């Protein structure tokens, strides 16, 4: 089994080499992202392994199919960069539904605490031996209301963390888990109106695109804190920037950005930032941006590599994989949902 591995970073290789060797797979690592210009690099390979900013659109899918590829293995949970419906009957689309919900949820809380307690500012000051406390006043999380949008594995872990801080948790999900009485579900409008902090943990779909936009922010409390460690396009970046400038948004913590594909995971420190919106967001004193690193723990990397390789092995041996995406609902091929067939 030969696999073309796109958008490779040094931290990918250690775990994938280990599991691929155990299963007799041969990986060819490419630093370039998969797109219409690079897809021919997959010639001679049984399939490709891609990440969040690789492009798997109709044109790429058709070319992969022509080249003899049988699958696209996503080493991530999100799949908004894949035309799943177009791939039906041509390529198997496999994903990693859960690698470490703790990694992402803990990073979300780390961003929140860093922001509201001004830890990043205190760190910079102390490096210059400036130990003044002026401008570092924060607020308690205890007793505050947090609205969690999306109650999958990551959202549930984040809810548990928030409860540990003594916070009141409101939740919204298009498909609420009604058998779980520990989660208090409300409408999206109620969540917007009552939450001091809003954290996004849902996939990017047509329905969730720009879920946080100008209209949504108008419904929120003045000074609301927005957290996004899920997908960048859940938040309308221009609307968020305007909300910050008008003081409607008190702070924003972003691990993702809707136009991140040509920026994140790369060192752009020697280049002029041409994305004016991102440049202005980063310049704001109440905004923290990290570069899609919420998943980046040793445990998560191990789980991603093991699950990805196991997905391919199952497909090779049985022709099926429980982590294959359904071409209709995007859950899995064994979703058994009548609306999909």
N, C-alpha and C positions, 0 to 999 in steps of 0.2 A: 504494500500500500504506500503510494507516494503522494505527499500532500504539499501543496504550495501555501506557504504561510506569509500573509501580507501584513504590512504596518507593524513590523517587528521592532520591539524595544529590547534592550539588554536583559531586563528583568523577566521577559517572557521565556527566554531560552532555557534557563536552568531547570524549571519545572517541566517544561514540555519535552526537553531532551530525555529527562529521566523516564517519563511515562511512555513516550514514543518508542524508546529503545526496548523497554520491557515487553511491548506488544509487537515489536518487529516492524514499526512504521518508519518511513524515511521522510524527514521534513526538509524542505528547502526554504530558508528564511529570506524574505525580501523586505527591505526597509520601506519601500514605496507602498503607498496605499493602493488598494484594488479600485480600478475605475475603468472607463472605456479605453483609455490610452495604455493601460498596463495589463489588461486582462490576458493578452497573449503570452504573458510570462507563465500562465497556468498550463500551457501546452505540454502534454506528456504526463500530467499529473491526474490522479484519480479524483481529486477534489481539492478544495481550497479552505483555508482557515482564516477568518476575518474578524475585525474588531469594529467598534462603534462608528468610526469615521470612514470606513471603507464603503464604497458605493456598489450596491448589488441591485441595480435597476434592471429594467427589461432588456436593454441592450447588452449589459454585462451577462445577464442570465442566458440570453440566446447564444452569445459567443462561448460561454463556458460549456453549454450543451453541445455546441458544434465541436469544441475541442475534446469532448469525451469526458468531461468532469461529471461526476455522479452526485456530488453533494457540496453544500456550503456549510461549514461548521463554524457557527458563531461562538467565540470565546467570551460571551457576555449574555446578559439576560434580555436586553432591549433588542428590538428588531425593526425599528422604524426606518432603517437604512436599507431594508430588503423589500423588494416587491414580491411578497409571499404568494400572492394570487397568480402572478405571471410565472412563478417557478413551478406551479403545479403541473405534474406530468413530465417535467424536464429535470429538475434537481430536487433532492431532499434538502430541506433547510433544518439544521439541528441547532439547538441553543443550550446554554447553561442557565436553567431557571433560577438556581440558588447556589451561589458560591460562598458567600459569607454575608448574610444580612446584618451581622453584628458590625462588620467593617464599615458599611455605609451608614448605618444608624449611629454608630459611635462617632464617625466623622461629622455627621450632622450636628450632634450635640456639642462636639468640640468647636465647630464653627460658631454655634450659638453662644457658648460660654466665652469664647475669645472675643466675640463682638460686644456682648452686653457688659462684660467686665473689663473691656479695653486692654486685654492682655497683650495684644500685638503692639499697641502703643507703649505700654509700660516696658515691654522687652526692648524696643528701640531706644527709649529714653535711658534705661539703665545701662545699655551698652556705651552711652556717652556720659555715664556717671551722673545722670540727671534723675534724682529721686523725688522730684516734686510729684504730688498727687493731684495737682490742679488739672481738671478736665478728664479725670479718670473715673468719675462717679458712674456706677452702673445701677442695676436693679436686681432684686431677688427674682428667681424663677418660682419659688414657693408661692402657691396661691394664684399664679397666673394661668390663663387659659390658652392652651395650644390647640390649634386645629390641624389635624393630620388628614391629608387628602391621599387616599390610597392605603388600604389595609392588607396588603400582601405581606410577605415575610418581612421585608425591611420595615414597612410601616408599623407592623405589630411590635417588632423589637424596639423601634423608636418610641412607641406608645408606652411600653414597659419602662423604658429609661425615664421618660417624662413623669410617669407616675412615681418613680423612685425619688424624684425631686419635689414631690408634693404638688404637682400641677394638675389642673382640671383638663381633661382631654375630651375634645369633640372630634368625631371622625366622619368622613364622607367617603363613600365608595359607590361606584355605579352598580356593583354587585356585592352588597353588604353581606357579611357572614352573620345571618340572623340567629344562628344557634349559639353565638358567643355573647353572653350577657355582660361580659367585662368591657365590651367596647360600646360606647354611647354614640350611636349614629344620629346625625342630624342632616338637614338639607344643606346644600352648598351655600345658599343665601344666609342661613342661620350661622353657619361656620364662619363666613366672612364677617358678619356683624358682631359676633361675640368673641372672636379670637384676638388675643394680644400677639400671638405668634402663629404663623401659618407655615407648615412644612409639607413639601410635595414629595410623594412617594408612589407615583402612578406612572404607567407607560405613556409614551407619546403616540396618540392616535388622532384621527380626524376630529374626534369629539373633544380631546383634551388639548389640542393645539391652541396656544395662547389662552389657556384657562385663566391665567392671571393677566388681565388686560386692564385698560382704563376703566371699563364698566365694573369689573370685579373690585378694583382698588377703591372705587367710589363707595362701595358697600362696606368697606373695612373700617375698623377703628383708626382714628388718627394716631400715627406713631407705630403702626403695625410692623412687625419684623417678618420678613419673607425669607424662607430657607428653601433652596432648591438643590438637591443632590441627585436628581433623577434624570431628566432630559431638558436640555436648554430651551427648546421651543415651547415648553409648558408656560413660559413667561415671555410676554411681549417686552423685550428689552427697552424699547423706546418709552412704553407706558411706565415701566418701572423707574426709568431715569427721571421722567417727569414727576412721578410720585415722590421720589426722593427730593427733587428740587422744590416741590411744593410743600414739603414736610409731612405729607400724608403717610409716607413710608418712613419709619424711624430708622430702619437698618435693613440691609440685605446681605445674605450669605449665599454665595453661588459657587458650586463646584462644577457647574455646567453652564454653557452659553449657547444660544441658538445658532450662532455663526462660528462655532468653535473649530470646525473641521480642518481649517488650514492654519490654525493657531495653536491649539492645545496639543500637548505631548511633544512640543518642539521648543527649542531655545530661540526665542525671538528678541533677546536682549540687545542684540546689535543692530536691530532693524527699526525703522520708523513704523509705529503702529498706525495702519491705515484705517482700521475699524474705529471710527470716531465714537460710536456708542460705547464700545467696550472700554476705550481709553477714558472716556468721561466717567463711566461707572467705577473703574479702578481708582480714578482720582478722587472720588468721594470719600470723606473721612469715615463715613458710616457704612461702607461697603467692603466686604472681604470676598476676594475671588481666589479659589484654588483651581488647579488645572485638571479637573476630572480625576482626582486622586482618591476619592472616597473608597474605592474598591481596593486600594493598593496596600494590602497587608500580606504577610508571608502565608497566612492560612488561606486567604482568598486565592492567591496565585496558585497554590497547590491544588485547591479544589477546582479551579477553573481548568487547569491542565488535565487533571484526572478525569473530570466529567467530560471534557471535550474529546479526549482520546477514547474514553469508554463509549461515548455516543457513536463515534466512527466505527469502533470495533463491533458494537451491537448491530449497526446497519450492515456491516460487511458480512457478519455471520448469519443473521436472521432476515435481513431485508427490511427490518423495522427498528424503530427506536422510540422509547416513550417520550423523549425530549424533541421529537420532530414537530415542527409547527404546522398546525392545521391551516390549509390555504384559505379558509373562510374566517375563522375567529381568532387565529393566531395563538391558540392555547397549545394543543398538541394533536397529533393525528388520531389519538384514541379518546378525543374529547366526548364523543357520543352525544353531542348536542344536536338535536333534530334540526335546528335552524341552519346547520352547516351542510346539510345533505339534501 
